[in-house]
Amino acid sequence: MSRRYRRPDKARTRRLLIRYHKHGDQKAREQAIQEQLPLVEFLARKFAGRGEPVEDLVQVASVGLIKAVDRFDVDRNIEFSTYATPNILGEIKRYFRDKGWAMRVPRGLQELRQSAKEAIRNGTVRTGHSPTIQELAVSLDSDIESVAEALTLGRAYNTASLDAPVSQDDREGDTIMDLQADENSPIDGLEDKILLQKAIDNLKGQQQTILKLRFNEGKTQTEIAQTIGVSQMHVSRLLRRAIEDLRGQLGELDDEGDSLNGNLGEHAGKHPGERADELKNKA
């Protein structure tokens, strides 16, 4: 592999592993691990310069070596280093994969995301177009919500500093922290709340209930269907209609903006008609 890496004696390594696996000799196991540590360090140094201390990488690689020693089949006609190398590299790569997430994400969702990415790539090559969420859910034997959640996890790889400038072109301009809501300013967001509440109050009772269950309580369409006693397909239609009606109500509130602007315009900084347009887009 490299002139700096001195291979352990292959015959001796096999004898040690046979003593361990056939006779339960723990001392032979420890000797085999110890003599293979140069391989561990050699492989760990291949990943140096990626933001992790080499000492930590050696520790991670050592875990891969131990697993390889314990899982090695001495009856197979294969050199131990040939078997151990992919095991060690796999352990290091898993470490970087887990370490790379800015937020802790369940391993199951990470794996689903990887599977979804592969399915999208393969499906696009095969059919000429990217598969839909529904098609991905079927091919991955998963549900639509889990697949959608997994595909959005790329945002969890990196975080932005609150002191970072909003615009890269203006390094001295507003930071992300500058644009956060001030807890001491209860007027912030009040216009949005007034417009939304007035629009919702004009909806039918069932529409209000569905919107509350979906967006306030975060229930799935299946859970909403069970709550109000209808099919999930019917919930989907009702929810779509409720959102359309809500957008219509928000549009009608443009005419009422002038009176609201007199009381809140100086705080909101935008004409109420513009605010209603924003709320319609959010809805």
C-alpha positions as CSV (number, residue, x, y, z in Angstrom):
1,M,0.0,0.0,0.0
2,S,2.7,2.4,0.9
3,R,6.4,2.2,1.8
4,R,5.6,3.7,5.2
5,Y,3.1,0.9,5.9
6,R,4.8,-2.3,7.0
7,R,2.5,-5.3,6.5
8,P,2.2,-7.8,9.4
9,D,3.2,-11.4,8.6
10,K,0.2,-12.9,6.8
11,A,0.9,-16.4,8.1
12,R,1.3,-15.2,11.7
13,T,-1.9,-13.2,11.5
14,R,-3.9,-16.2,10.3
15,R,-2.4,-18.4,13.1
16,L,-3.5,-15.8,15.7
17,L,-7.0,-15.6,14.2
18,I,-7.4,-19.4,14.1
19,R,-6.3,-19.6,17.8
20,Y,-8.9,-17.0,18.6
21,H,-11.8,-18.2,16.6
22,K,-11.2,-22.0,16.9
23,H,-10.0,-22.1,20.5
24,G,-11.2,-18.9,22.1
25,D,-7.7,-17.6,22.8
26,Q,-8.3,-14.0,23.9
27,K,-4.6,-13.3,24.0
28,A,-4.2,-14.2,20.4
29,R,-7.1,-11.8,19.6
30,E,-5.3,-8.9,21.4
31,Q,-2.1,-9.7,19.6
32,A,-3.8,-9.8,16.2
33,I,-5.4,-6.4,16.9
34,Q,-2.1,-4.9,18.1
35,E,-0.2,-6.1,15.0
36,Q,-2.8,-4.7,12.6
37,L,-2.7,-1.2,14.2
38,P,-0.3,0.1,11.5
39,L,-3.0,-0.6,8.9
40,V,-5.5,1.3,11.0
41,E,-3.2,4.4,11.2
42,F,-2.4,4.2,7.5
43,L,-6.0,4.2,6.5
44,A,-7.0,6.8,9.1
45,R,-4.4,9.2,7.7
46,K,-6.0,9.1,4.3
47,F,-8.8,11.2,5.8
48,A,-6.5,13.7,7.5
49,G,-7.2,17.4,6.8
50,R,-11.0,17.0,6.7
51,G,-11.6,18.8,10.0
52,E,-11.2,15.9,12.4
53,P,-8.0,15.1,14.5
54,V,-6.0,12.2,13.3
55,E,-6.1,10.7,16.8
56,D,-9.9,10.6,16.7
57,L,-9.9,9.0,13.2
58,V,-7.4,6.3,14.5
59,Q,-9.8,5.5,17.3
60,V,-12.7,5.2,14.9
61,A,-10.7,3.1,12.5
62,S,-9.6,0.8,15.5
63,V,-13.3,0.1,16.1
64,G,-13.5,-1.1,12.5
65,L,-10.4,-3.3,13.0
66,I,-11.9,-4.9,16.1
67,K,-15.1,-5.7,14.3
68,A,-13.1,-7.2,11.4
69,V,-11.1,-9.4,13.8
70,D,-14.3,-10.6,15.5
71,R,-16.2,-11.3,12.3
72,F,-13.4,-12.8,10.2
73,D,-14.1,-16.3,8.9
74,V,-10.8,-18.2,9.2
75,D,-12.2,-21.0,6.9
76,R,-12.3,-18.6,3.9
77,N,-9.3,-18.4,1.7
78,I,-8.8,-14.7,2.0
79,E,-6.1,-12.5,3.4
80,F,-7.1,-10.7,6.6
81,S,-6.0,-7.2,5.4
82,T,-8.1,-7.6,2.3
83,Y,-11.1,-8.3,4.5
84,A,-10.3,-5.7,7.2
85,T,-9.6,-2.7,4.9
86,P,-13.2,-2.1,3.6
87,N,-14.5,-2.7,7.2
88,I,-12.1,0.0,8.6
89,L,-12.9,2.5,5.8
90,G,-16.6,1.9,6.2
91,E,-16.3,2.8,9.9
92,I,-14.5,6.0,9.2
93,K,-17.0,7.0,6.5
94,R,-19.9,6.3,8.8
95,Y,-18.2,8.5,11.4
96,F,-18.0,11.4,8.9
97,R,-21.5,10.9,7.8
98,D,-22.9,11.1,11.3
99,K,-20.5,13.9,12.3
100,G,-21.4,15.9,9.2
101,W,-25.0,16.6,10.3
102,A,-25.3,20.0,12.1
103,M,-28.3,18.6,13.9
104,R,-28.7,15.1,15.2
105,V,-30.8,13.2,12.7
106,P,-32.0,9.6,13.3
107,R,-29.9,7.0,11.5
108,G,-33.1,5.6,9.9
109,L,-33.9,8.9,8.2
110,Q,-30.3,9.3,7.1
111,E,-30.4,5.9,5.4
112,L,-33.8,6.6,3.9
113,R,-32.5,9.9,2.4
114,Q,-29.6,8.0,0.9
115,S,-31.9,5.4,-0.6
116,A,-34.2,8.1,-1.9
117,K,-31.3,9.9,-3.6
118,E,-30.2,6.6,-5.3
119,A,-33.8,5.9,-6.4
120,I,-34.2,9.4,-7.9
121,R,-30.9,9.0,-9.8
122,N,-31.8,5.5,-11.1
123,G,-35.4,6.5,-11.9
124,T,-34.3,9.6,-13.8
125,V,-31.8,7.6,-15.9
126,R,-34.4,4.9,-16.6
127,T,-37.4,7.0,-17.4
128,G,-36.0,10.4,-18.3
129,H,-37.8,12.2,-15.5
130,S,-37.5,12.5,-11.8
131,P,-39.8,10.2,-9.8
132,T,-42.6,11.8,-7.8
133,I,-42.8,11.5,-4.0
134,Q,-45.5,8.9,-4.4
135,E,-43.4,6.8,-6.7
136,L,-40.5,7.0,-4.4
137,A,-42.6,6.0,-1.4
138,V,-43.8,2.9,-3.3
139,S,-40.3,1.9,-4.5
140,L,-38.8,2.4,-1.1
141,D,-41.7,0.7,0.7
142,S,-42.2,3.7,2.9
143,D,-44.8,6.4,3.4
144,I,-45.0,9.7,1.6
145,E,-44.4,11.8,4.7
146,S,-41.3,9.9,5.7
147,V,-39.8,10.2,2.2
148,A,-40.6,13.9,2.1
149,E,-39.0,14.5,5.5
150,A,-35.9,12.5,4.5
151,L,-35.4,14.5,1.3
152,T,-35.5,17.8,3.3
153,L,-32.7,16.6,5.6
154,G,-30.0,18.1,3.5
155,R,-30.6,21.4,5.3
156,A,-29.4,19.7,8.5
157,Y,-25.8,19.4,7.2
158,N,-24.9,23.0,7.9
159,T,-25.9,25.7,10.2
160,A,-25.4,29.5,9.8
161,S,-24.0,31.7,12.5
162,L,-26.5,34.2,13.9
163,D,-23.7,36.8,13.4
164,A,-23.4,36.1,9.7
165,P,-24.4,38.9,7.3
166,V,-27.7,38.3,5.5
167,S,-26.2,39.6,2.2
168,Q,-22.8,38.3,1.1
169,D,-22.4,41.5,-0.8
170,D,-22.7,43.7,2.3
171,R,-20.5,42.3,5.0
172,E,-21.3,45.2,7.3
173,G,-25.1,45.0,6.8
174,D,-27.8,43.3,8.9
175,T,-27.0,40.0,10.4
176,I,-29.4,37.1,10.9
177,M,-29.7,38.0,14.6
178,D,-30.7,41.6,13.6
179,L,-33.7,40.2,11.8
180,Q,-35.0,38.0,14.5
181,A,-38.2,39.0,16.4
182,D,-37.7,41.1,19.4
183,E,-39.4,39.5,22.4
184,N,-39.9,43.0,23.9
185,S,-42.0,44.1,20.8
186,P,-45.4,42.5,21.1
187,I,-46.6,44.5,18.1
188,D,-44.3,42.4,15.8
189,G,-46.5,40.0,13.7
190,L,-49.7,41.4,15.1
191,E,-50.9,42.4,11.6
192,D,-50.4,38.9,10.3
193,K,-52.3,37.5,13.2
194,I,-55.2,39.9,12.7
195,L,-55.5,39.2,9.0
196,L,-55.3,35.5,9.4
197,Q,-57.8,35.4,12.2
198,K,-60.3,37.5,10.4
199,A,-59.9,35.3,7.3
200,I,-60.3,32.1,9.3
201,D,-63.3,33.4,11.1
202,N,-65.1,33.8,7.8
203,L,-64.6,30.1,6.9
204,K,-67.0,27.3,7.5
205,G,-66.8,25.5,10.9
206,Q,-65.5,22.3,9.4
207,Q,-62.9,24.2,7.4
208,Q,-61.7,25.9,10.6
209,T,-61.5,22.6,12.4
210,I,-59.4,21.0,9.6
211,L,-57.0,23.9,9.4
212,K,-56.6,23.9,13.1
213,L,-55.9,20.1,13.2
214,R,-53.5,20.3,10.3
215,F,-51.5,23.5,11.0
216,N,-52.0,24.2,14.7
217,E,-51.8,20.6,16.0
218,G,-49.6,19.2,13.2
219,K,-51.8,16.2,12.6
220,T,-51.5,14.1,9.4
221,Q,-54.3,13.7,7.0
222,T,-54.8,10.1,8.2
223,E,-55.2,11.4,11.8
224,I,-57.6,14.2,10.8
225,A,-59.7,11.6,8.9
226,Q,-59.9,9.5,12.1
227,T,-60.8,12.6,14.2
228,I,-63.6,13.9,12.0
229,G,-64.8,10.5,10.7
230,V,-64.2,10.7,7.0
231,S,-61.8,9.1,4.5
232,Q,-58.3,10.4,4.0
233,M,-59.0,11.2,0.4
234,H,-62.0,13.3,1.5
235,V,-59.7,15.1,4.0
236,S,-57.3,16.0,1.2
237,R,-60.1,17.5,-0.8
238,L,-61.5,19.4,2.2
239,L,-58.1,20.7,3.1
240,R,-57.4,21.9,-0.4
241,R,-60.7,23.7,-0.6
242,A,-60.2,25.3,2.9
243,I,-56.8,26.7,1.8
244,E,-58.3,28.0,-1.4
245,D,-61.1,29.7,0.5
246,L,-58.6,31.1,3.0
247,R,-56.6,32.6,0.2
248,G,-59.8,34.2,-1.2
249,Q,-60.7,35.6,2.2
250,L,-57.2,37.1,2.5
251,G,-57.6,38.7,-0.9
252,E,-60.8,40.3,0.2
253,L,-59.1,41.8,3.2
254,D,-57.0,44.0,0.9
255,D,-60.0,46.4,0.9
256,E,-59.9,46.6,4.7
257,G,-56.2,47.4,4.8
258,D,-56.5,51.2,5.0
259,S,-58.1,51.2,8.4
260,L,-55.6,48.6,9.7
261,N,-52.8,50.6,8.2
262,G,-53.7,53.6,10.3
263,N,-53.1,51.7,13.5
264,L,-50.3,49.4,12.6
265,G,-48.7,50.6,9.4
266,E,-45.8,52.4,11.1
267,H,-44.8,49.1,12.8
268,A,-45.4,46.7,9.9
269,G,-43.5,48.8,7.4
270,K,-45.7,47.5,4.5
271,H,-49.0,48.2,3.0
272,P,-51.7,45.8,4.3
273,G,-52.4,44.7,0.7
274,E,-48.8,43.5,0.4
275,R,-49.1,41.7,3.7
276,A,-52.2,40.0,2.5
277,D,-50.4,38.8,-0.6
278,E,-47.6,37.4,1.5
279,L,-50.1,35.6,3.7
280,K,-51.9,34.1,0.7
281,N,-48.6,32.7,-0.5
282,K,-48.0,31.2,2.9
283,A,-51.4,29.7,2.9
